[in-house]
């Protein structure tokens, strides 16, 4: 073998290893210059993260006024000593010093005299009757020929002596429903004044005189009375659906300075500080007698506002005068008592 062939046999039969890549001089220089900037950017991102989006806070919610729960018989904390003294005297005079259960149902029998404006004049009714069940059911026998108007769990009805009944709905019976509203209002006020000790009071204060011009026949009497003004949800005027109205109701009570019994009361709705004139009623109470542990007036007159006059005032003639002949303040009534269907069974 020749020397040249021997030398070729000793060299490995494979591709030689590539030489390592060397970047051009310019690229190496740029990478070297950018290194500090990249490092600074990395540190900045690590230390100062991107802030979260700012959320707009919701608008504050206006909470409705929540009036404190009232307790029957509890006295307002801000009442003056004079108001508290007079009110305690009224409570003792009407129901005694021993606590009594609240009056929730009563029945009174009476003769009555009614007066209608517009030339209709007066009318007398004998052997009338009112049954009441709190908060706003009535069975009122003020009609001739044994007819009754009824408000109960099934609405308003006219019932004749044979038990036939007509529902008082629609425009044709609007006046009947309005008169039932008034009867319920008088019945509730009657129960509240007889059972003053169990009223829920929101406010109580004394007044120097009657708050409104009264009929001429009552004006002189009113001057001799001690007057209280109070706010109580128990005087709330009931609507034809049997529920109490939502407005505040103010009552102004004229108290006999000798007996401490209520002699007059004006009751009206208060719409955020404005008196609702058409809702006002004046009730005059006389000839008290003891019934079921309470003092009950046996002569009751009601007066309505005369809105045709400016300023308004109460009518000179009583809308209704009741001469009570019998009464019970513990009548065993239930809602079914005022259901015309139940009465037929």
For each residue, the residues with C-beta under 8 A, 3 or more apart:
1: 5 6
2: 5 6
3: 6 7
4: 7 8
5: 1 2 8 9
6: 1 2 3 9 10
7: 3 4 10 11
8: 4 5 11
9: 5 6
10: 6 7
11: 7 8
12:
13:
14:
15:
16:
17:
18:
19:
20:
21:
22:
23: 27 28 31
24: 27 28
25: 28 29
26: 29 30
27: 23 24 30 31
28: 23 24 25 31 32
29: 25 26 32 33
30: 26 27 33 34
31: 23 27 28 34 35
32: 28 29 35
33: 29 30 36
34: 30 31 37 38
35: 31 32 38 39
36: 33 39 40
37: 34 40 41
38: 34 35 41 42
39: 35 36 42 43
40: 36 37 43 44
41: 37 38 44 45
42: 38 39 45 46
43: 39 40 46 47
44: 40 41 47 48
45: 41 42 48 49
46: 42 43
47: 43 44
48: 44 45
49: 45
50:
51: 54
52:
53:
54: 51
55:
56:
57:
58: 61
59:
60:
61: 58
62:
63: 66
64:
65:
66: 63
67: 202
68:
69:
70: 74 200 201 202 232 233
71: 74 200
72: 102 198 199 200
73: 99 197 198 199
74: 70 71 200 201
75: 79 84 87 201 204
76: 79 201 202 203 204
77:
78: 203
79: 75 76 83 84 87 203 204 205
80: 83 84 205 206
81: 84 85
82: 85 86 206
83: 79 80 86 87 204 205 206 228
84: 75 79 80 81 87 88 204
85: 81 82 88 89
86: 82 83 89 90 206 226 228 255 260
87: 75 79 83 84 90 91 196 204 228 230
88: 84 85 91 92
89: 85 86 92 93 255 260
90: 86 87 93 94 196 228 253 255 260 261 262
91: 87 88 94 95 196 197
92: 88 89 95 96 97 260
93: 89 90 259 260 261 295
94: 90 91 193 194 195 196 197 261 262 294 295
95: 91 92 100 194 195 196 197 293 294 295
96: 92 100 293
97: 92
98: 293
99: 73 197
100: 95 96 103 195 197 198 293 294
101:
102: 72 195 198
103: 100 106 191 194 195 198 294 329 330
104: 133 134 191
105: 131 132 133 134 329 330 331 332 333
106: 103 131 132 187 190 191 327 328 329 330 331
107: 129 130 131 132 327 328 331 333
108: 129 130 322 324 326 327
109: 127 128 129 324 325 326 327
110: 128 129 130 322 323 324 325
111: 124 125 126 127 128 322 323 325
112: 124 125 128 142 320 321 322 323
113: 122 123 124 125 318 320 321 323
114: 122 123 124 125 142 319 320 321
115: 121 122 123 317 318 319 320
116: 120 121 123
117: 120 315
118:
119:
120: 116 117 123
121: 115 116
122: 113 114 115
123: 113 114 115 116 120
124: 111 112 113 114
125: 111 112 113 114 128 142 143 144
126: 111
127: 109 111 141
128: 109 110 111 112 125 140 141 142 322
129: 107 108 109 110 139 140 141
130: 107 108 110 138 139 140 141 142 183 187
131: 105 106 107 138 139 140 331 333 337 338
132: 105 106 107 137 138 184 187 188 190 191
133: 104 105 137 138 331 333 334 335 337 338
134: 104 105 137 188 191
135: 188 238 242 243 244
136: 151 184 188 238 239 242 243 244
137: 132 133 134 151 152 153 242 333 335 337 338
138: 130 131 132 133 149 150 151 180 183 184 187 338
139: 129 130 131 148 150 152 337 338
140: 128 129 130 131 148 149 150 180 183
141: 127 128 129 130 146 147 148
142: 112 114 125 128 130 149 183
143: 125 146 147 148 149
144: 125 147
145: 160 161
146: 141 143 160 161
147: 141 143 144 158 159 160 161
148: 139 140 141 143 158 159
149: 138 140 142 143 156 157 158 159 168 176 179 180 183
150: 138 139 140 156 157 158 159 165 338 340
151: 136 137 138 155 156 157 180 184 240 242 338
152: 137 139 155 157 242 335 337 338 339 340
153: 137 242 335 336 338 339
154: 157 339 340 341
155: 151 152 167 168 169 240 241
156: 149 150 151 167 168 169 173 176 177 180 240
157: 149 150 151 152 154 165 166 167 168 340
158: 147 148 149 150 165 166 168 173 176
159: 147 148 149 150 163 164 165 340 343
160: 145 146 147 163 164 165
161: 145 146 147
162:
163: 159 160 343 344
164: 159 160
165: 150 157 158 159 160 340
166: 157 158 173
167: 155 156 157
168: 149 155 156 157 158 173 176 177 180
169: 155 156 173
170: 173 174
171: 174
172:
173: 156 158 166 168 169 170 176 177
174: 170 171 177 178
175: 178 179
176: 149 156 158 168 173 179 180
177: 156 168 173 174 180 181 240
178: 174 175 181 182
179: 149 175 176 182 183
180: 138 140 149 151 156 168 176 177 183 184 240
181: 177 178 184 185 237 238 239 240
182: 178 179 185 186 281 302 304 319
183: 130 138 140 142 149 179 180 186 187
184: 132 136 138 151 180 181 187 188 237 238
185: 181 182 188 189 237 238 267 281
186: 182 183 189 190 281 283 300 302 320
187: 106 130 132 138 183 184 190 191
188: 132 134 135 136 184 185 191 192 234 235 238
189: 185 186 192 193 235 251 265 267 281 283
190: 106 132 186 187 193 194 283 297 300
191: 103 104 106 132 134 187 188 194 195 329
192: 188 189 195 196 199 232 234 235 251
193: 94 189 190 196 253 262 265 283 285 297
194: 94 95 103 190 191 294 295 296 297 329
195: 94 95 100 102 103 191 192 198 199 294 329
196: 87 90 91 94 95 192 193 199 262
197: 73 91 94 95 99 100
198: 72 73 100 102 103 195
199: 72 73 192 195 196 230 232 234
200: 70 71 72 74 232 233 234
201: 70 74 75 76 204 230 231 232
202: 67 70 76 230 231 232 233 248
203: 76 78 79 229 230 231
204: 75 76 79 83 84 87 201 228 229 230
205: 79 80 83 228 229 230
206: 80 82 83 86 226 227 228 229
207: 210 211 227 228 229 252
208: 227
209: 222 223 227
210: 207 214 219 222 223 225 227 252 254 264 266
211: 207 227 229 252 266
212: 252 266 280 313 314
213: 219 311 313 314
214: 210 218 219 222 264 282 314
215: 218 219 282 303 313 314 315 316 317
216: 219 316
217: 316
218: 214 215 221 222 264 282 284 303
219: 210 213 214 215 216 222 223
220: 223 224
221: 218 224 225 263 264
222: 209 210 214 218 219 225 254 264
223: 209 210 219 220
224: 220 221 257
225: 210 221 222 254 255 256 257 263 264
226: 86 206 254 255 257
227: 206 207 208 209 210 211 252 253 254 255
228: 83 86 87 90 204 205 206 207 252 253 255
229: 203 204 205 206 207 211 250 251 252 253
230: 87 199 201 202 203 204 205 250 251 253
231: 201 202 203 248 249 250 251 270
232: 70 192 199 200 201 202 235 249 251
233: 70 200 202 236 244 248 249
234: 188 192 199 200
235: 188 189 192 232 249 250 251 267
236: 233 244 245 246 247 249
237: 181 184 185 244 245 247 249 269 279
238: 135 136 181 184 185 188 242 243 244 245
239: 136 181 242 243 244 245
240: 151 155 156 177 180 181
241: 155
242: 135 136 137 151 152 153 238 239
243: 135 136 238 239
244: 135 136 233 236 237 238 239
245: 236 237 238 239 249 269
246: 236
247: 236 237 269 270 271 276
248: 202 231 233 269 270
249: 231 232 233 235 236 237 245 267 268 269 270
250: 229 230 231 235 267 268 269 270 275
251: 189 192 229 230 231 232 235 265 266 267
252: 207 210 211 212 227 228 229 265 266 267
253: 90 193 227 228 229 230 262 264 265
254: 210 222 225 226 227 262 263 264 265
255: 86 89 90 225 226 227 228 260 261 262 263
256: 225 259 260 261 262 263
257: 224 225 226 260
258:
259: 93 256 288
260: 86 89 90 92 93 255 256 257
261: 90 93 94 255 256 285 288 295
262: 90 94 193 196 253 254 255 256 265 285
263: 221 225 254 255 256 284 285 286
264: 210 214 218 221 222 225 253 254 282 283 284 285
265: 189 193 251 252 253 254 262 282 283 285
266: 210 211 212 251 252 280 281 282 283
267: 185 189 235 249 250 251 252 280 281 283
268: 249 250 275 276 277 279 280 281
269: 237 245 247 248 249 250 275 276 279
270: 231 247 248 249 250 273 274 275 276
271: 247 274 275 276
272:
273: 270
274: 270 271
275: 250 268 269 270 271 280
276: 247 268 269 270 271 279 280
277: 268 280 305 307 312
278: 305 307
279: 237 268 269 276
280: 212 266 267 268 275 276 277 304 305 314
281: 182 185 186 189 266 267 268 302 303 304
282: 214 215 218 264 265 266 302 303 304 314
283: 186 189 190 193 264 265 266 267 300 301 302 303
284: 218 263 264 300 301 302 303 318
285: 193 261 262 263 264 265 288 297 299 300
286: 263 297 298 299 300
287: 297 298 299
288: 259 261 285 295 296 297 298
289: 295 296 298
290: 293 294 295 296
291: 294 295 296 327 328 329
292: 328 329 330
293: 95 96 98 100 290 329
294: 94 95 100 103 194 195 290 291 329
295: 93 94 95 194 261 288 289 290 291
296: 194 288 289 290 291 324 327 329
297: 190 193 194 285 286 287 288 300 324
298: 286 287 288 289 323 324 327
299: 285 286 287 321 322 323 324
300: 186 190 283 284 285 286 297 321 322 324
301: 283 284 318 320 321 322
302: 182 186 281 282 283 284 318 319 320 321
303: 215 218 281 282 283 284 314 315 317 318 319
304: 182 280 281 282 314 315 319
305: 277 278 280 312 313 314 315
306: 309 312 313 314 315
307: 277 278 312
308:
309: 306 312 313
310:
311: 213
312: 277 305 306 307 309
313: 212 213 215 305 306 309
314: 212 213 214 215 280 282 303 304 305 306
315: 117 215 303 304 305 306 318 319
316: 215 216 217
317: 115 215 303
318: 113 115 284 301 302 303 315 321
319: 114 115 182 302 303 304 315
320: 112 113 114 115 186 301 302
321: 112 113 114 299 300 301 302 318
322: 108 110 111 112 128 299 300 301
323: 110 111 112 113 298 299
324: 108 109 110 296 297 298 299 300 327
325: 109 110 111
326: 108 109
327: 106 107 108 109 291 296 298 324
328: 106 107 291 292 331
329: 103 105 106 191 194 195 291 292 293 294 296
330: 103 105 106 292
331: 105 106 107 131 133 328
332: 105
333: 105 107 131 133 137 337 338
334: 133 337
335: 133 137 152 153 338 339
336: 153 339 342
337: 131 133 137 139 152 333 334 342
338: 131 133 137 138 139 150 151 152 153 333 335
339: 152 153 154 335 336 342 343
340: 150 152 154 157 159 165 343 344
341: 154 344 345
342: 336 337 339 345
343: 159 163 339 340
344: 163 340 341
345: 341 342
